[in-house]
Amino acid sequence: MRKILAPLAAVATLFIAAPAAAHDEMLVAGQVAAVTATSIQLKTKDGQVVTLAVDGNTRVMRDGKRLTPKDVKIGQSVKALGFGDKLKDLVAIDVTIIAPAKGG
């Protein structure tokens, strides 16, 4: 029994001692500055440029309809929920294209 418990205790210690990666969800809003097959770049209201990676799990919505990242166009206003460690390291989870204001 001791021969089994000792290795298990050693493995458990490694998992406890290993630092956990701190990934957070972050909301970013801005105007689309660039779009590629793998990313969407936004310019926020305060002038900051944020690039979000997109993948097969990224959900794009406009007016309640599901779209693809290919449907995002330069100049559109969007809200994006990204997942990552910091603004420079975000993967887009949800991207919502915001309709332009009426009469503007």
DSSP file (Angstrom, degrees, kcal/mol; ACC not computed):
  #  RESIDUE AA STRUCTURE BP1 BP2  ACC     N-H-->O    O-->H-N    N-H-->O    O-->H-N    TCO  KAPPA ALPHA  PHI   PSI    X-CA   Y-CA   Z-CA
    1    1 A M    >>        0   0    0      0, 0.0     4,-2.2     0, 0.0     3,-0.7   0.000 360.0 360.0 360.0 -39.8    0.0    0.0    0.0
    2    2 A R  H 3>  +     0   0    0      1,-0.2     4,-2.2     2,-0.2     0, 0.0   0.845 360.0  60.7 -63.5 -33.1    2.9    2.4    0.8
    3    3 A K  H 34 S+     0   0    0      1,-0.2    -1,-0.2     2,-0.2     0, 0.0   0.786 110.4  41.3 -65.8 -26.3    4.4    1.7   -2.6
    4    4 A I  H <> S+     0   0    0     -3,-0.7     4,-1.5     2,-0.1    -2,-0.2   0.870 113.7  50.6 -86.1 -42.0    1.2    3.1   -4.2
    5    5 A L  H  X S+     0   0    0     -4,-2.2     4,-2.6     1,-0.2     5,-0.2   0.859 101.9  60.2 -69.0 -37.1    0.6    6.1   -1.9
    6    6 A A  H  X S+     0   0    0     -4,-2.2     4,-2.0     1,-0.2    -1,-0.2   0.941 108.2  42.7 -60.3 -50.0    4.1    7.6   -2.1
    7    7 A P  H  > S+     0   0    0      0, 0.0     4,-2.3     0, 0.0    -1,-0.2   0.890 114.4  52.3 -64.0 -36.7    4.0    8.2   -5.9
    8    8 A L  H  X S+     0   0    0     -4,-1.5     4,-2.4     1,-0.2    -2,-0.2   0.908 108.9  49.6 -64.5 -40.6    0.4    9.5   -5.6
    9    9 A A  H  X S+     0   0    0     -4,-2.6     4,-2.0     2,-0.2    -1,-0.2   0.884 110.2  51.3 -64.8 -38.6    1.5   11.9   -2.9
   10   10 A A  H  X S+     0   0    0     -4,-2.0     4,-1.6    -5,-0.2    -2,-0.2   0.914 111.4  46.7 -65.6 -42.9    4.4   13.1   -5.1
   11   11 A V  H  X S+     0   0    0     -4,-2.3     4,-1.9     1,-0.2    -2,-0.2   0.910 110.9  52.3 -65.4 -42.6    2.1   13.7   -8.1
   12   12 A A  H  X S+     0   0    0     -4,-2.4     4,-2.1     1,-0.2    -1,-0.2   0.882 106.7  53.8 -61.2 -38.8   -0.4   15.5   -5.9
   13   13 A T  H  X S+     0   0    0     -4,-2.0     4,-2.3     1,-0.2    -1,-0.2   0.887 106.1  52.7 -63.5 -39.6    2.3   17.8   -4.6
   14   14 A L  H  X S+     0   0    0     -4,-1.6     4,-1.6     1,-0.2    -1,-0.2   0.912 109.8  48.1 -62.9 -42.3    3.3   18.7   -8.2
   15   15 A F  H  < S+     0   0    0     -4,-1.9    -1,-0.2     1,-0.2    -2,-0.2   0.887 113.5  46.8 -66.9 -38.1   -0.2   19.7   -9.0
   16   16 A I  H  < S+     0   0    0     -4,-2.1    -1,-0.2     1,-0.2    -2,-0.2   0.880 114.9  46.3 -70.4 -37.8   -0.6   21.8   -5.9
   17   17 A A  H  < S+     0   0    0     -4,-2.3    -1,-0.2    -5,-0.2    -2,-0.2   0.723  89.4  99.8 -78.9 -22.4    2.7   23.5   -6.4
   18   18 A A  S  < S-     0   0    0     -4,-1.6     2,-0.1    -5,-0.2    -4,-0.0  -0.450  82.0-114.2 -68.5 133.4    2.2   24.3  -10.1
   19   19 A P        -     0   0    0      0, 0.0     2,-0.3     0, 0.0    -1,-0.1  -0.445  27.6-125.0 -69.0 138.6    1.1   27.9  -10.7
   20   20 A A        -     0   0    0     -2,-0.1     2,-0.4     1,-0.1     0, 0.0  -0.650  21.7-118.5 -83.0 137.6   -2.4   28.2  -12.1
   21   21 A A        -     0   0    0     -2,-0.3     2,-1.2     1,-0.1    -1,-0.1  -0.636  23.7-138.0 -75.5 129.1   -2.8   30.2  -15.3
   22   22 A A        +     0   0    0     -2,-0.4     2,-0.4     2,-0.0    -1,-0.1  -0.731  30.6 172.2 -94.7  92.2   -5.0   33.1  -14.7
   23   23 A H        -     0   0    0     -2,-1.2     2,-0.3    60,-0.0    62,-0.2  -0.851   7.3-177.6-100.5 136.1   -7.3   33.4  -17.7
   24   24 A D  E     -A   84   0A   0     60,-3.0    60,-2.4    -2,-0.4     2,-0.4  -0.904  29.4-115.5-129.8 157.3  -10.1   35.9  -17.5
   25   25 A E  E     -A   83   0A   0     -2,-0.3     2,-0.4    58,-0.2    58,-0.2  -0.806  35.6-171.2 -88.9 134.6  -13.0   37.0  -19.6
   26   26 A M  E     -A   82   0A   0     56,-2.9    56,-3.2    -2,-0.4     2,-0.5  -0.993  16.8-140.5-131.7 135.0  -12.6   40.7  -20.7
   27   27 A L  E     -A   81   0A   0     -2,-0.4     2,-0.4    54,-0.2    54,-0.2  -0.817  22.6-178.7 -95.1 129.1  -15.2   42.8  -22.5
   28   28 A V  E     -A   80   0A   0     52,-3.0    52,-3.5    -2,-0.5     2,-0.4  -0.990   4.6-172.5-128.8 135.0  -13.8   45.1  -25.3
   29   29 A A  E     +A   79   0A   0     -2,-0.4    16,-0.5    50,-0.2     2,-0.3  -0.971  28.2 103.4-126.6 144.0  -15.8   47.6  -27.3
   30   30 A G  E     -A   78   0A   0     48,-2.3    48,-2.9    -2,-0.4     2,-0.4  -0.990  64.5 -59.6 173.7-171.2  -14.6   49.6  -30.3
   31   31 A Q  E     -AB  77  43A   0     12,-2.3    12,-2.6    -2,-0.3     2,-0.3  -0.816  54.4-108.1-100.3 137.4  -14.5   50.1  -34.0
   32   32 A V  E     + B   0  42A   0     44,-3.1    43,-2.7    -2,-0.4    10,-0.3  -0.494  38.7 172.8 -68.2 122.2  -13.1   47.4  -36.3
   33   33 A A  E     +     0   0A   0      8,-3.2     2,-0.3     1,-0.4     9,-0.2   0.703  65.7   1.6-100.8 -28.5   -9.7   48.5  -37.6
   34   34 A A  E     - B   0  41A   0      7,-1.4     7,-3.1    39,-0.1     2,-0.4  -0.984  56.8-162.4-159.5 150.4   -8.6   45.3  -39.3
   35   35 A V  E     + B   0  40A   0     -2,-0.3     2,-0.2     5,-0.2     5,-0.2  -0.997  13.9 167.7-138.3 132.1   -9.9   41.8  -40.0
   36   36 A T        -     0   0    0      3,-2.9     3,-0.3    -2,-0.4    -2,-0.0  -0.753  53.5 -92.6-127.7-179.0   -7.9   38.7  -41.0
   37   37 A A  S    S+     0   0    0     -2,-0.2    33,-0.1     1,-0.2     3,-0.1   0.730 126.4  30.6 -65.9 -21.1   -8.8   35.0  -41.2
   38   38 A T  S    S+     0   0    0      1,-0.1    16,-2.3    15,-0.1     2,-0.3   0.409 121.3  32.3-120.8   0.8   -7.4   34.6  -37.7
   39   39 A S  E     - C   0  53A   0     -3,-0.3    -3,-2.9    14,-0.3     2,-0.4  -0.997  49.4-148.7-156.9 159.4   -8.0   37.9  -35.9
   40   40 A I  E     -BC  35  52A   0     12,-2.5    12,-3.1    -2,-0.3     2,-0.5  -1.000  20.2-154.6-127.5 128.6  -10.1   41.0  -35.4
   41   41 A Q  E     -BC  34  51A   0     -7,-3.1    -8,-3.2    -2,-0.4    -7,-1.4  -0.908  12.1-167.8-108.5 128.9   -8.4   44.3  -34.5
   42   42 A L  E     -BC  32  50A   0      8,-3.4     8,-2.9    -2,-0.5     2,-0.6  -0.876  17.4-148.2-115.8 146.6  -10.4   46.9  -32.6
   43   43 A K  E     -BC  31  49A   0    -12,-2.6   -12,-2.3    -2,-0.3     6,-0.2  -0.969  27.2-143.9-109.8 117.8   -9.7   50.5  -31.8
   44   44 A T    >   -     0   0    0      4,-3.2     3,-2.1    -2,-0.6   -14,-0.2  -0.211  27.6 -98.9 -77.3 169.6  -11.3   51.4  -28.5
   45   45 A K  T 3  S+     0   0    0    -16,-0.5    -1,-0.1     1,-0.3   -15,-0.1   0.821 125.0  52.8 -57.5 -33.5  -12.9   54.8  -27.6
   46   46 A D  T 3  S-     0   0    0      2,-0.1    -1,-0.3     1,-0.0    -2,-0.0   0.329 123.9-102.8 -88.4   8.8   -9.7   55.8  -25.8
   47   47 A G  S <  S+     0   0    0     -3,-2.1     2,-0.2     1,-0.3    -2,-0.1   0.427  73.3 142.4  90.8  -1.0   -7.6   55.0  -28.8
   48   48 A Q        -     0   0    0     -5,-0.1    -4,-3.2     1,-0.0     2,-0.5  -0.526  44.8-138.1 -75.2 140.1   -6.2   51.7  -27.6
   49   49 A V  E     -C   43   0A   0     -6,-0.2     2,-0.4    -2,-0.2    -6,-0.2  -0.887  22.0-175.2-101.9 125.2   -5.7   49.0  -30.3
   50   50 A V  E     -C   42   0A   0     -8,-2.9    -8,-3.4    -2,-0.5     2,-0.5  -0.980  10.3-157.4-123.8 128.1   -6.8   45.5  -29.2
   51   51 A T  E     -C   41   0A   0     -2,-0.4    39,-0.7    36,-0.3     2,-0.5  -0.922   7.7-166.6-107.2 125.7   -6.3   42.4  -31.4
   52   52 A L  E     -Cd  40  90A   0    -12,-3.1   -12,-2.5    -2,-0.5    39,-0.2  -0.940  17.5-132.6-110.8 128.9   -8.5   39.4  -30.6
   53   53 A A  E     -Cd  39  91A   0     37,-2.8    39,-3.4    -2,-0.5     2,-0.4  -0.524  22.3-154.1 -71.8 145.3   -7.7   36.0  -32.1
   54   54 A V        +     0   0    0    -16,-2.3     2,-0.2    37,-0.2    39,-0.1  -0.938  19.7 162.9-121.1 148.3  -10.7   34.2  -33.7
   55   55 A D    >   -     0   0    0     -2,-0.4     3,-1.7    37,-0.4   -17,-0.0  -0.782  57.3 -70.1-145.5-170.7  -11.2   30.5  -34.2
   56   56 A G  T 3  S+     0   0    0      1,-0.3    -2,-0.0    -2,-0.2     0, 0.0   0.657 127.8  55.7 -64.1 -16.4  -13.9   28.0  -34.9
   57   57 A N  T 3  S+     0   0    0     35,-0.1     2,-0.3     2,-0.1    -1,-0.3   0.522  79.3 111.1 -93.9  -6.8  -15.4   28.6  -31.4
   58   58 A T    <   -     0   0    0     -3,-1.7     2,-0.5    36,-0.1    36,-0.2  -0.533  57.6-151.0 -72.1 128.1  -15.8   32.3  -31.9
   59   59 A R  E     -e   94   0A   0     34,-2.9    36,-2.9    -2,-0.3     2,-0.5  -0.885   9.4-166.3-104.0 126.8  -19.5   33.3  -32.1
   60   60 A V  E     -eF  95  67A   0      7,-0.8     7,-3.3    -2,-0.5     2,-0.3  -0.947   9.8-177.8-113.9 131.6  -20.4   36.4  -34.1
   61   61 A M  E     +eF  96  66A   0     34,-2.7    36,-3.0    -2,-0.5     2,-0.3  -0.957  13.9 174.1-130.5 146.8  -23.9   37.9  -33.8
   62   62 A R  E >  S- F   0  65A   0      3,-2.0     3,-2.1    -2,-0.3    36,-0.1  -0.916  78.4 -12.2-149.2 126.4  -25.8   40.8  -35.4
   63   63 A D  T 3  S-     0   0    0     34,-0.5     3,-0.1    -2,-0.3    35,-0.1   0.845 128.4 -55.4  53.2  37.7  -29.4   41.6  -34.9
   64   64 A G  T 3  S+     0   0    0      1,-0.2     2,-0.4     0, 0.0    -1,-0.3   0.498 112.9 119.2  77.7   3.8  -29.9   38.2  -33.2
   65   65 A K  E <   -F   62   0A   0     -3,-2.1    -3,-2.0     0, 0.0     2,-0.4  -0.841  65.3-121.5-106.3 140.8  -28.5   36.3  -36.2
   66   66 A R  E     +F   61   0A   0     -2,-0.4    -5,-0.2    -5,-0.2     2,-0.2  -0.644  39.1 168.0 -80.5 130.2  -25.5   34.1  -36.1
   67   67 A L  E     -F   60   0A   0     -7,-3.3    -7,-0.8    -2,-0.4    -1,-0.0  -0.542  30.3-108.9-123.4-169.7  -22.7   35.1  -38.5
   68   68 A T    >   -     0   0    0     -2,-0.2     3,-2.1    -9,-0.1     4,-0.3  -0.822  34.1-103.3-119.6 164.2  -19.1   34.1  -39.0
   69   69 A P  G >  S+     0   0    0      0, 0.0     3,-1.5     0, 0.0   -10,-0.0   0.791 119.0  68.3 -56.5 -26.2  -15.9   36.1  -38.4
   70   70 A K  G 3  S+     0   0    0      1,-0.3   -33,-0.0   -33,-0.1   -35,-0.0   0.744  90.8  62.8 -63.4 -22.4  -15.7   36.7  -42.2
   71   71 A D  G <  S+     0   0    0     -3,-2.1     2,-0.4     2,-0.1    -1,-0.3   0.565  78.8 101.0 -81.3  -8.7  -18.9   38.8  -41.8
   72   72 A V    <   -     0   0    0     -3,-1.5     2,-0.3    -4,-0.3     6,-0.0  -0.648  59.4-164.8 -79.1 129.9  -17.1   41.4  -39.6
   73   73 A K    >   -     0   0    0     -2,-0.4     3,-1.8     1,-0.0   -41,-0.3  -0.864  26.7 -93.9-121.0 150.8  -16.1   44.4  -41.7
   74   74 A I  T 3  S+     0   0    0     -2,-0.3   -41,-0.2     1,-0.2     3,-0.1  -0.335 110.3  28.5 -58.0 136.6  -13.7   47.3  -41.1
   75   75 A G  T 3  S+     0   0    0    -43,-2.7    -1,-0.2     1,-0.4     2,-0.1   0.144  88.3 125.8  97.0 -18.4  -15.5   50.3  -39.6
   76   76 A Q    <   -     0   0    0     -3,-1.8   -44,-3.1   -45,-0.1     2,-0.4  -0.417  60.6-124.9 -71.8 148.6  -18.2   48.4  -37.8
   77   77 A S  E     +AG  31  98A   0     21,-0.6    21,-3.1   -46,-0.2     2,-0.3  -0.808  39.2 173.9 -90.9 134.5  -18.7   49.0  -34.1
   78   78 A V  E     -AG  30  97A   0    -48,-2.9   -48,-2.3    -2,-0.4     2,-0.4  -0.950  32.2-145.0-139.0 157.9  -18.5   45.8  -32.0
   79   79 A K  E     -AG  29  96A   0     17,-2.2    17,-3.3    -2,-0.3     2,-0.4  -0.989  27.6-169.8-116.0 133.2  -18.5   44.5  -28.5
   80   80 A A  E     -AG  28  95A   0    -52,-3.5   -52,-3.0    -2,-0.4     2,-0.6  -0.984  19.4-151.3-130.6 136.2  -16.3   41.5  -28.0
   81   81 A L  E     -AG  27  94A   0     13,-3.0    12,-3.5    -2,-0.4    13,-1.4  -0.929  27.5-175.1-102.3 117.9  -15.9   39.1  -25.1
   82   82 A G  E     -AG  26  92A   0    -56,-3.2   -56,-2.9    -2,-0.6     2,-0.4  -0.772  18.2-144.9-115.2 159.8  -12.4   37.7  -25.0
   83   83 A F  E     +AG  25  91A   0      8,-2.1     8,-1.9    -2,-0.3     2,-0.3  -0.989  47.5  88.8-125.1 126.7  -10.6   35.1  -22.9
   84   84 A G  E    S-AG  24  90A   0    -60,-2.4   -60,-3.0    -2,-0.4     6,-0.2  -0.988  79.4 -78.2 172.7-172.2   -7.0   35.4  -22.0
   85   85 A D  S    S-     0   0    0      4,-0.5     2,-0.3    -2,-0.3    -1,-0.1   0.808 103.3 -11.8 -83.9 -33.0   -4.4   36.7  -19.5
   86   86 A K  S >  S-     0   0    0      3,-0.2     3,-2.1    -3,-0.1    -1,-0.2  -0.932  81.7 -82.9-158.1 174.6   -4.4   40.3  -20.7
   87   87 A L  G >  S+     0   0    0      1,-0.3     3,-0.5    -2,-0.3   -36,-0.3   0.761 125.0  56.7 -61.0 -24.7   -5.6   42.6  -23.5
   88   88 A K  G 3  S+     0   0    0      1,-0.2    -1,-0.3   -38,-0.1   -38,-0.0   0.451 109.5  47.4 -83.4   0.5   -2.6   41.6  -25.7
   89   89 A D  G <  S+     0   0    0     -3,-2.1    -4,-0.5     2,-0.0     2,-0.4  -0.286  79.0 140.8-139.2  47.7   -3.5   37.9  -25.4
   90   90 A L  E <   -dG  52  84A   0    -39,-0.7   -37,-2.8    -3,-0.5     2,-0.5  -0.777  34.6-161.2-105.7 141.1   -7.3   37.5  -26.1
   91   91 A V  E     -dG  53  83A   0     -8,-1.9    -8,-2.1    -2,-0.4     2,-0.2  -0.978  33.0-118.7-110.4 126.2   -9.2   34.9  -28.0
   92   92 A A  E     + G   0  82A   0    -39,-3.4   -37,-0.4    -2,-0.5   -10,-0.3  -0.462  35.5 171.5 -69.8 128.4  -12.7   36.1  -29.0
   93   93 A I  E    S+     0   0A   0    -12,-3.5   -34,-2.9     1,-0.4     2,-0.4   0.830  73.6  11.3 -95.3 -54.0  -15.5   34.1  -27.5
   94   94 A D  E     -eG  59  81A   0    -13,-1.4   -13,-3.0   -36,-0.2     2,-0.4  -0.990  61.4-173.0-129.4 135.5  -18.4   36.3  -28.6
   95   95 A V  E     -eG  60  80A   0    -36,-2.9   -34,-2.7    -2,-0.4     2,-0.5  -0.994   6.8-166.9-127.1 123.6  -18.4   39.2  -31.0
   96   96 A T  E     -eG  61  79A   0    -17,-3.3   -17,-2.2    -2,-0.4     2,-0.5  -0.950  13.7-143.6-114.1 120.9  -21.6   41.3  -31.4
   97   97 A I  E     - G   0  78A   0    -36,-3.0   -34,-0.5    -2,-0.5     2,-0.5  -0.713  19.4-140.4 -81.6 125.8  -21.8   43.7  -34.3
   98   98 A I  E     - G   0  77A   0    -21,-3.1   -21,-0.6    -2,-0.5     3,-0.1  -0.754  14.5-122.9 -93.2 128.5  -23.6   46.9  -33.1
   99   99 A A        -     0   0    0     -2,-0.5     3,-0.1     1,-0.1    -1,-0.0  -0.396  34.9-102.6 -66.0 142.9  -26.1   48.4  -35.6
  100  100 A P        -     0   0    0      0, 0.0    -1,-0.1     0, 0.0     3,-0.1  -0.311  46.5 -90.7 -64.2 152.1  -25.4   52.0  -36.4
  101  101 A A    >   -     0   0    0      1,-0.1     3,-1.6     3,-0.1     2,-0.1  -0.351  48.0-102.2 -64.3 142.5  -27.6   54.6  -34.7
  102  102 A K  T 3  S+     0   0    0      1,-0.3    -1,-0.1     2,-0.1    -3,-0.0  -0.413 104.2  13.5 -65.6 137.0  -30.8   55.5  -36.6
  103  103 A G  T 3         0   0    0     -2,-0.1    -1,-0.3     1,-0.1    -2,-0.1   0.537 360.0 360.0  77.7   6.1  -30.5   58.8  -38.4
  104  104 A G    <         0   0    0     -3,-1.6    -2,-0.1    -4,-0.0    -3,-0.1   0.447 360.0 360.0-108.8 360.0  -26.8   59.1  -38.0
